[in-house]
Amino acid sequence: MDISQTTQAASAAQVATKTAQSTASEAMISSDFETFLKMLTAQMENQDPLNPIESTDYAVQLATFSGVEQQVQTNDLLKGLAGQLGLMGMSDLAGWVGMEARVAAPTYFDGSPVTLSPTPPSTADQAVLVVRDRSGAEVSRTPVPASSDPMEWAGMDPYGNPLPKDTYTFELESYGNGYLLSTEPVKAYSLITETQMRGTEMVLVLEGGATIEADAVSALRDPSLR
């Protein structure tokens, strides 16, 4: 199934879900209104003849119930609009599939160098790149320039042997005058393989299975232009 078919199917599913929710809300309002009328009738039948309820009190009760009914219908309408806007956003994000996103997330290493974008503090004079595997175990620790210039990670262990194809995370330890200043995640370029709607949130699926929110992406690039 191509992207347009996937989006259409998702749209149909969203419409069906919203229709079912709207129908359920209408049924609930109808049921509640009938119950309200029964209670109001019972109240009128059992009122004290010597101290009857003022007609204005009935009007207030009717107005209050009507206001609640309108609020429920308004909430349903807003939910429906939010779902439609979400699908529109997913359709736009579908164009990101096949692009590489710069993001701080687990990155799949397929044997080709991975482009990293470190951001050390301006006061740092030394930096160390720490690489961890899927389990969180440290597999590499390499001194690197204390610079924000992009760098290529070749996927080697401390002995110069290639690491297996898998998902890795990157951290930058920044030092100043011999003291550790900070340890921060390093953004890397990862291939986007899919877009998904999860409730009202749009997420991107990266090669290797990691998922991120769209607003976590700080840059996009076409891998064919590298």
C-alpha positions in Angstrom: 0.0 0.0 0.0 1.5 3.4 -1.0 1.5 6.6 1.1 -1.6 8.1 -0.4 -3.6 4.9 0.2 -2.3 4.7 3.8 -3.4 8.3 4.4 -6.8 7.6 2.8 -7.3 4.5 5.0 -6.2 6.4 8.1 -8.7 9.2 7.2 -11.5 6.7 6.7 -10.7 5.1 10.1 -10.6 8.5 11.7 -14.0 9.5 10.2 -15.5 6.2 11.3 -14.2 6.6 14.8 -15.4 10.2 15.1 -18.8 9.2 13.8 -19.1 6.4 16.4 -18.0 8.8 19.1 -20.5 11.5 18.0 -23.3 8.9 17.8 -22.5 7.7 21.3 -22.5 11.2 22.6 -25.8 12.0 21.0 -27.3 8.8 22.5 -25.9 9.8 25.9 -27.4 13.3 25.7 -30.8 11.9 24.6 -30.8 9.4 27.5 -29.7 12.1 30.0 -32.4 14.5 28.7 -35.1 11.9 29.2 -33.9 11.2 32.7 -33.8 14.9 33.4 -37.5 15.3 32.2 -38.6 12.4 34.4 -36.9 13.9 37.4 -38.4 17.3 36.6 -41.9 15.8 36.3 -41.5 13.9 39.6 -40.4 17.2 41.2 -43.5 19.0 39.9 -45.8 16.2 41.1 -44.4 16.0 44.6 -43.9 19.6 45.3 -45.5 21.2 48.4 -48.8 22.8 47.3 -48.4 25.4 50.0 -44.9 26.3 48.8 -44.7 25.5 45.0 -41.5 25.8 43.1 -41.2 29.0 41.2 -41.4 28.9 37.4 -38.1 30.7 37.3 -36.4 27.7 39.0 -37.6 25.4 36.3 -36.3 27.8 33.7 -32.9 27.8 35.4 -32.7 24.0 35.5 -33.7 23.8 31.8 -31.1 26.4 30.9 -28.4 24.6 32.9 -29.1 21.3 31.2 -29.1 23.0 27.7 -25.7 24.6 28.4 -24.2 21.2 29.4 -25.7 19.6 26.2 -24.2 22.4 24.0 -20.8 22.0 25.7 -20.7 18.3 25.0 -21.6 18.9 21.4 -18.9 21.6 21.1 -16.3 19.3 22.6 -17.1 16.6 20.1 -16.8 19.1 17.2 -13.4 20.3 18.5 -12.2 16.7 18.8 -13.3 16.0 15.2 -11.5 19.1 13.9 -8.3 18.1 15.8 -8.4 14.7 14.2 -8.8 16.2 10.7 -5.9 18.6 11.3 -3.8 15.7 12.5 -4.4 13.8 9.2 -3.5 16.8 7.2 -0.2 17.1 9.1 0.5 13.4 8.5 -0.1 13.9 4.8 2.5 16.7 4.8 5.0 14.6 6.8 4.6 11.7 4.4 7.0 13.7 2.1 9.7 13.2 4.8 9.8 9.5 4.3 13.1 8.6 2.7 14.8 11.7 4.0 17.4 11.8 6.8 16.5 13.7 10.0 18.9 15.3 12.3 17.7 14.3 15.8 19.0 13.1 19.2 17.6 9.6 19.1 18.9 6.0 18.7 20.6 5.8 15.3 20.9 2.7 13.1 24.4 1.9 11.9 24.4 -0.1 8.6 28.1 -0.1 8.0 28.2 3.4 6.4 29.5 6.4 8.4 27.0 8.3 10.5 27.0 12.1 10.5 27.0 13.6 14.0 26.3 17.2 15.0 27.9 17.8 18.4 27.1 21.0 20.4 29.8 21.5 23.1 29.6 24.5 25.4 31.6 27.5 24.2 33.9 27.2 27.3 34.9 23.6 26.5 38.5 23.0 25.4 38.2 19.2 25.2 35.5 16.7 24.3 35.0 13.0 24.3 32.4 11.1 22.1 30.8 8.2 24.0 28.9 5.6 22.0 26.5 3.1 23.5 24.8 0.1 22.0 21.2 -0.9 22.2 21.5 -2.2 25.8 23.2 1.0 26.9 26.6 -0.5 27.3 29.5 1.7 26.3 31.2 0.4 23.1 33.5 3.4 22.3 35.0 6.4 23.9 37.0 8.7 21.6 38.5 12.2 22.0 37.1 14.6 19.5 37.5 18.3 18.8 35.5 20.6 21.0 33.7 22.0 18.0 30.2 22.2 16.7 31.3 21.2 13.2 29.7 18.0 11.8 31.7 14.9 12.1 31.5 11.4 10.7 31.4 8.3 13.0 32.9 5.3 11.2 31.5 2.7 13.6 34.7 1.3 15.1 35.5 -0.1 18.5 38.5 1.0 20.5 40.7 -1.5 18.7 39.7 -0.3 15.2 37.4 -3.2 14.5 34.0 -2.5 12.8 31.0 -2.6 15.2 28.0 -4.8 14.1 25.1 -3.3 12.3 22.7 -2.2 15.0 21.2 0.9 16.8 23.6 3.2 18.7 23.3 6.3 20.8 25.8 9.1 21.1 26.9 11.4 24.0 29.4 14.2 24.2 31.4 14.8 27.3 32.6 18.3 27.3 35.6 19.4 29.5 37.1 22.8 30.5 40.4 23.1 32.2 40.2 19.4 33.0 36.8 19.5 34.6 33.7 17.9 33.2 31.3 20.6 32.1 28.4 18.6 30.7 27.3 15.3 29.1 24.8 15.9 26.4 23.1 13.7 23.7 24.6 14.2 20.2 22.3 14.6 17.3 22.8 12.3 14.3 21.2 11.9 10.9 18.8 9.0 10.7 16.7 7.7 7.8 12.9 8.3 8.2 11.1 5.1 7.1 7.4 5.9 8.1 5.0 8.4 9.6 2.3 7.4 12.0 -0.7 8.8 13.9 -0.8 7.8 17.5 -4.0 9.3 18.9 -3.7 13.0 18.1 0.2 12.9 17.9 2.2 12.5 14.8 5.4 10.5 15.1 8.2 9.5 12.7 9.7 6.1 12.6 13.4 5.9 12.0 15.5 3.1 10.5 16.1 0.7 13.3 12.7 1.2 14.9 13.1 4.3 17.0 10.2 6.7 17.1 10.3 10.5 17.5 7.9 13.4 17.5 8.1 15.5 14.3 9.1 18.7 16.2 12.2 17.0 17.5 13.8 17.2 14.1 16.2 20.1 13.7 17.2 19.5 10.1 16.4 17.3 7.0 18.6 16.2 4.2 18.3 14.1 1.0 20.6 11.0 1.5 21.1 10.8 -2.3 22.9 14.2 -2.3 25.5 13.2 0.2 
